[in-house]
Amino acid sequence: MPEGHSVHRIARQFRTNFVGTRPEVTSPQGRFAQGAAILSGHEMTDARAVGKQMFLEFAGERWLRVHLGIYGAWDFAGDVRVDPSIQIHATKFGRGRLGQTGMAGAIDRDAEDSVASIGAPRRARVAHVRMAERDRAEEENGAFPPDPVGQVRVRLLNETVCADLRGPTACEVLTPAEVDAVVHRLGPDPANADTPEERRRFVERARKKRTPIGLVLMDQSVVAGIGNVYRAEMLFRAGLDPHTPASSLDPSVLEALWDDWAHLLEIGITVGQMITIDGLEGADYRRALAERDERHWVYKLEGTPCKRCGTNILLEELGARKLYWCPSCQS
C-alpha cells in the first residue's frame, strides 16, 4: 500500500499540472461516470494530501477524494511538469533527474514513485512523458492523450497533461463539510503542519492507547500516513520493542517518534523512496535507490543479520500485517 509520502507527491503533481485549469473528467471504466460528470469542466483550485488520502478541490464546492489502498495508482502522461521540490529518478521511459544536483541513477522495480506513475508499483505504458525541460521520453508513435489502458476509474485531462487513476479503494465526490469530517477522523500529518501543537496532538492520542506501539503507529486516527515500511523502520530507529503498550511510553519517546516521522516523511516526499538509513552518500546512496535492502534496516530482511548487531531479523504478524524487527536492538 502506498504510504503517506507517495500521496503528498501525487498532490504536488496535481498542484503543478492541474490546479488553475479546467480538466475534462471522465470515467473510461464507467464506474465513476456520475461523479466525473459533476466535476468535468470545473476549475481545479487545490490539491492536498492528509496521510494516505488525497483531496482535489474544484470550483463549485466539490472535492474529489481518493484513497489508493493496496492496488491504486495514478499514471501521468503528456508534458508533465515536475514540482521543483521533488526528485525524479530514471524510469523505464529513460533517464531521469535526481533533484537539483542533476545526478542520474536507476530505481528498482519495486519503486513506487516516478513522474509517470505514483502508487502501487506497476509497469504502465505511458505515451509521452516530459519530466523536465531537458528530460523527455516518448514511446514511438505515441499520441496524446493516450488511449486508456486497463480499468481506468477516472481520467483528468487538460490541454497538456493526462492523469489516469486505476484500482483505488475510494474515489468519490464530497462536499466541503464531508471533507472536513474525513480529515477530522485522521491523525496529524507533519507534512502539513510540523508544529508543537500537532506533535502534542499525536502524543495525546497515542498515550490513550494500551495497544502495542507497533499497532498504534499504523492507526490513521492517531497519526496519518505511516504504513508497514515506515512502521518497522521507525521502531528500529527508536530502539523500541513493537509490543510495548503505547500508553506506557514516556511522552519524550513519543515526541521523538513524531520528529523522526517528520524527518523520514520529508525525505520520502523529496526523493520518492522510503530511505530510512541516514548518512548515505555517493555509491551507497545510489545503491540504496536501486536496491530496497540497502535503504532499510529491517523491512523484508527477515532471517538476515541485523546491520547493527548481527542478530537475525525476525518476522511476525501483528495486526494482520507483517512486522519486521530486531529482538536485540529493540529489546
N, C-alpha and C positions, 0 to 999 in steps of 0.2 A: 504494500500500500504506500503510495506517495506520502511523504511526511511534509511537515509544515514549510520547509524551505522551498520545495517544489511549487507549492501553491502560491507563495509570495512571488516566485519568478514568473509564474503564469500571469499574475495580476500586473506585474511590471510590463510584460509583453503587451497586454491589452491597453495599459495606460499609454504606452509608446506608439502603438499601431492603430488603436481603435477609438480611444477617447477623443471626442471632438468631431467624430464622423457619424454618419447615419447609415450603419450597415444594414444590408438586406439579411434578414434572419429566416432561415428555412430549416426544415427537418427532413432531409433526404430519406431517412428511415421511416418517417411518418408518425413516430410515437410522441413527438413534441410539436406537432403541427399547430395545435391551438395556441400554445404558448408562443411559438415563433411568430404567429400572426399578430399577437399583441405587441411584440417588440419591434418587428421589422419596420425599418424606415425612421425610427426614432433615434435621436442623437444619444450616443453613449456619453455619459457625463462623469462617470467614475468607475474605478476598478480597484477592489481591495480584497485582501485575504485576512481571515481570522483563523489561525490554526490551519486545519485541513480543509476549510471551506472558503470558497471564493464568491464574491458578490459583484456583479456588473450592474451599475445603475444606468437607467435610461430615462430620458425626458418623459414626463407624464407620471412620475412617481411609481415606476415599475422597476423591479430588480430581478435579475436572473441569478438564482443561487445554484451553485454546482458543487457537489461533493464527489470527488473522483472514486472514492472507495478503493477496492483492490485492483480493478481492471481498467479504470478510466484513464484517459489521456487526451491531451489537446495536440493536434498536429497543425502547424502553421505553414503556409505556402505563400509565395509571392515575393514582393520586395519588402522583406521583413526587416524592419529597423531594430537594432539592438539597444536596449537601455544601457547607457554608459556605466551604470553601477554594477552590471553583471558581466561575468566572463563567459565566453563561448569557446568550446573545445572543438577539436577535429571530430567530424562525424562521418558517416558512410557517404555523405554527399561531397566530401572533400575536406580541405584543410581549414581549420577554424582559427579563431583568435583568442588567446588567453588574456583577457583584460587589457590594461594599458601597456603591458610590457611587450606585447607582440610575440611572446614566447609560444611556439606551437607545440602541440603534443597530441596524443591519442587518448581516448577514453575507452573503457572496457565495454563489453557487450551488455553488461548489467546496468550501465549508467542510465539514470532516469531523466537527465536534463540535457537539452541542447536547444539551439534556436529553432529547430524544426519540430521537435516532439518533446513534450513535457508531461510526465505522468508515468503510467506503467510502462516498463521497457517494451519497446516494440520495434519491428523493422518496417517502418511506414514508408510508402512511396510518395514522395513529395515532388511535384513537377518543377518547382522553381524556388530556390531559396537564395536570397541575397543577405548574407549575415552581417555585412558591414559595407562601407563604401568600397573597400578593396577585396572583400571576401564574398565570393559568389560561387554558387554551384548549381548546375542545372542538369536535368536528365535530357537526353536527346529528344528532340521534337516535343518538348514539354509545352503545354498550353496553360494559360491562366484564364479563369480558375481551373484547377484540375478536376477531373471527374471524381465524384465521391467514391471512396474505396471502403468496402465493408459497411458495417451498420453505423452510419453517422447519425447520431441522435440530433445534433444541432450544428448548423453551419452559419458562421457570421462572415459576411463578405462585404468589403468596401472596394474602392477603386484599385487598391494596391495589394491588399492582404486578405487571405482566406484563413479562417480558423475552424477546424473540424473537431467535434467532440465525439468520442466513442466510449462506450462502456461505463458511464458514470453510475454511481449509486443513487445520486439525487440530481435532478435537473428540473427546476420549477420556477415559475414567475411568482414573486412575492410583492406585497405592499411594503412601504417603509415600516409600518408597525410590526409586520410579520418578520422583517429582517431584524428589527430590534429585539424581538422575542427570541430569535435563534441566537443572536450574539450574546444576549443576557444569560443564556444557558451555558455558554462557553467560558472557560477559564481565561486568565490573562495571556496575552501573546507579546513577548518582549520585542518582536519586530515592529509592533505598532506603538508600544509605549514601554520602554525600559526605564521605569521610574520607581522611586521608593514606594509609591502607593501601590503600584502593580505588583512589586515584589512582596509587599506586605499582604496583599490580597491572596497571592499564591500560598504564602506561609500559613495564613489563617485557614485557608481551605484544606491544605494538606494536613495540618495538625489536628483537624477534626476526624481524620480517617484512621481507624485502627487496623486497616488492611495493610499488607506489605507495601513498602515504598516502591517495589517493582511493579505493583499494580497501579498505585496512585499516580505515578508519572505518566501513565498512558490513559488516565481518566481525563477526558477532554473538558469536563466540568471543573477540574482543578487547575490544569494548565493546558493551553491549546497548542497542538502541533506536534507533540512528541509521539513517535511511533516506535516500532520494535528495535530499529537500529540505534536510534538516539537513546532509548531507554537503557539498553545494555551498555553502551559506551559511556554514558553519563555516570551510571552507577559504578563502573570500573574506575573512571577517573576520580570519583569521590571516595573510592575505597569502601563502599557501602555494601553490606550484605543485602541482597534484594528482598530477603524475607523479613527484614526489620520493620515493625509497625511504624507507619509514618508518624503517628501520634507520639511515639517515644523519642523522636529525633529532636535535638536541640534546634531552636529557631535559627541559630547561626549556620547549622548544617544545611537547612532548607534554603536559607538565603544564598549560600554558596552554590547550591544546585541551580537556583534561578539564574545566578550570574553566569554559570557555566553554560546553561541552556542559551542564554542571550549571546554568548560568545560563539558557540557552535552553530547556532542558527544563522548568525551573520555570515560566517564562513560558508555555510551551505547555500545561502541565497546568492552570495557573490560568486562562488566558484561553481556551483551546480553539482557538487559532490559532497557527500557526508564525510568529510575528512575530520577524524577525531583524534589524530595523533598530532600534537603540536610540534613546531620547530622543524618541519620537513623543508628541505631546500634542495635545489639543483636536481640531480638524478633521483634522489629519494622522493622528491615531490612529484616528478614526472612518473615515477614508478607507482606512486600512490594513486595518481589519476588513472593509470592503466590497469592496476590490479587491486581489486577490492581488499584482499587480505593485507595489503601493505598500507592501507589507510585506516584500519580499525585495530583496536586492541583485542576484542573478544568476539565480536559478531561473526557468526558462522565459522568460528575457529575451534569448535569443539574437538577434543582429543589431541590438540596440538599444545606444545609447551607455551605457557604464558610468556610474553615478550619481556616481562619484568622479573618474574621469579622462577620460571621454569616449570611450575605446576601445570598439569594438564587442565585446559579449559573445560568446564562442564556444560552440558546441555540438559535442560529440563523443560517441562511445560508449566507455565504459570499463567493463569487466566486465559487458558486456551490458546496461548501464544508461546512460541519458543523463546526461552531465556538462556542467554549465554553469559557465563560469569566465571571468575577465578576464585576458588574457595580459599586460597591463601591471601591474595591481595585484598579480598573483600570479606575478610573474616572479622 
